[in-house]
Amino acid sequence: MDSGSMVCIAETTVADPTRLISEPVVLTRPLYGWENVHGTINNEGPYPLLTDETVYITYSGGDSRGYTYSIGMLSIPRGGDYLDASAWSKAITPVLNYRSVEGLCGAGHNSLFTDYDGNTWICYHAVASPVGHDVVSSAMHRVHFGRDGIPVFNLSPARDLREELTDVRLEVVVP
């Protein structure tokens, strides 16, 4: 029986990061419908995002050949037992999919980075439409963080906050 691709974690050492010193632990396997599209059973391409409070791992799931390819996310509090699969939380819906950003479908194989100004960015591949998806291109936009500190991946550049609105001042006068 094919159980598809899975995302695993294991311990290594700084001296030899190519050698595992613990047994691999499965963090996610394709269990949700969006991870099992068109006969694929797929969780792959993990990428970490570290904040002060939380370790996030994004991964790709679903049909890597089509517009339904999506990005999912795992999370665990910083300092948690990373080798305990039950300590991780898995988002039940994708954090980026074909409905997230207009004109981009099949988001997958992402990477995350921080620019010189401290902004977090996501890069991924995508297709322009659900039909005729034979041309894959790259996409990139800022990642925002909600009040709860959870990353928000689905803000397109058109919905991003304009620079002139980033410094808001309010004066309250109480009679």
C-alpha positions in Angstrom: 0.0 0.0 0.0 1.4 3.4 -1.0 1.1 5.9 1.9 2.5 8.7 -0.2 5.2 11.2 0.8 5.4 12.4 4.4 7.3 15.1 6.3 9.6 13.6 9.0 11.9 15.1 11.6 15.0 13.6 13.3 17.9 14.8 15.4 21.4 15.5 14.1 24.5 17.0 15.4 26.2 20.2 14.4 29.5 18.3 13.9 27.8 15.9 11.4 24.4 17.2 10.2 24.2 14.6 7.5 23.9 11.7 10.1 20.7 11.1 12.1 21.2 10.4 15.8 17.5 9.6 16.4 14.8 7.7 14.7 12.8 9.7 12.2 9.4 10.9 13.4 6.5 11.4 11.0 5.1 14.9 11.5 2.5 14.9 8.8 1.2 12.5 6.2 -1.5 13.3 3.7 -4.8 12.8 5.6 -7.0 15.6 4.4 -8.8 15.8 1.1 -6.8 18.8 -0.2 -3.6 16.7 0.3 -5.1 13.8 -1.7 -6.2 15.4 -5.0 -6.3 13.5 -8.3 -4.9 10.4 -6.9 -1.9 12.0 -5.3 -1.1 11.4 -1.6 1.5 14.0 -1.0 3.1 16.0 1.8 6.5 17.3 0.7 9.0 20.2 0.6 9.0 21.3 4.3 10.3 24.8 5.1 10.7 26.3 8.6 9.6 29.7 9.8 10.8 30.7 13.3 9.2 33.4 15.4 9.9 34.4 19.0 7.1 32.1 20.2 6.6 29.4 17.6 8.3 27.1 15.1 6.2 26.8 11.9 6.8 24.3 9.1 5.1 24.9 5.8 4.9 22.1 3.3 3.3 21.3 -0.1 0.4 18.9 -0.5 -2.0 17.7 -3.1 -1.5 17.4 -6.9 1.9 18.9 -7.7 1.0 18.8 -11.4 -2.1 21.0 -11.2 -3.8 24.0 -9.9 -4.9 22.3 -6.6 -1.4 22.0 -5.3 -1.4 23.9 -1.9 0.7 24.8 1.1 -0.1 23.5 4.5 1.4 24.3 7.9 2.5 22.7 11.1 3.3 24.5 14.4 4.8 23.9 17.8 5.8 26.3 20.6 9.5 27.2 20.7 11.3 24.9 23.1 8.7 22.2 22.7 9.6 18.5 22.1 10.1 18.7 18.4 10.5 14.9 18.2 7.1 14.3 19.7 4.6 14.2 16.8 1.7 14.8 19.1 3.2 18.1 20.3 2.8 19.6 16.8 -0.5 21.2 15.5 -1.5 20.7 11.9 -3.7 23.3 10.1 -6.7 21.4 8.7 -7.0 23.7 5.6 -4.2 24.9 3.4 -2.6 28.3 4.3 -2.2 29.1 0.6 -4.2 27.5 -2.3 -5.7 28.3 -5.6 -8.3 30.7 -4.1 -5.8 32.6 -2.0 -4.2 35.1 -4.4 -6.0 36.1 -7.6 -4.2 34.9 -10.7 -2.1 32.3 -8.9 -3.0 28.6 -8.7 -1.1 25.5 -7.6 1.1 27.2 -5.0 3.8 24.9 -3.8 7.4 24.3 -2.9 7.8 27.4 -0.9 10.6 29.1 0.9 10.6 31.9 3.4 13.0 34.7 4.2 13.4 38.0 6.0 14.5 41.1 4.2 16.8 43.8 5.5 13.8 45.7 6.9 12.6 42.7 8.9 9.7 41.8 6.6 9.0 38.1 6.1 8.5 37.0 2.5 7.2 33.8 0.9 8.4 32.5 -2.5 6.7 29.6 -4.3 5.9 28.3 -7.7 2.4 28.6 -9.1 0.4 28.5 -12.4 -1.7 31.3 -13.8 -5.0 29.5 -14.1 -6.8 26.2 -13.4 -6.7 25.3 -17.1 -3.7 25.1 -19.4 -1.4 24.8 -16.4 1.7 23.6 -18.2 3.7 26.8 -17.5 4.8 27.1 -14.0 6.2 30.4 -12.7 7.5 31.9 -9.5 5.5 34.1 -7.1 6.5 36.1 -4.1 4.7 38.3 -1.6 5.0 39.5 2.0 3.8 37.4 4.9 1.9 39.2 7.6 1.2 38.1 11.1 -2.2 38.3 12.8 -2.8 39.6 16.2 -2.4 36.1 17.5 1.1 35.9 16.0 0.1 33.3 13.3 1.5 34.0 9.9 -1.0 35.1 7.2 0.2 33.9 3.7 -2.7 34.8 1.5 -2.3 38.6 1.3 -1.6 39.5 -2.4 0.5 42.6 -3.2 -2.8 44.4 -4.2 -4.2 43.7 -0.6 -0.9 44.6 1.1 -0.8 47.7 3.3 0.4 50.7 1.4 3.6 52.3 2.8 1.9 55.7 3.4 -0.6 54.0 5.8 2.0 52.3 8.0 2.4 55.3 10.3 -1.0 56.2 11.7 -1.4 58.7 14.5 -4.5 59.4 16.5 -5.2 62.2 19.0 -8.1 61.7 21.4 -9.5 64.7 23.1 -11.7 64.1 26.1 -13.9 67.1 27.0 
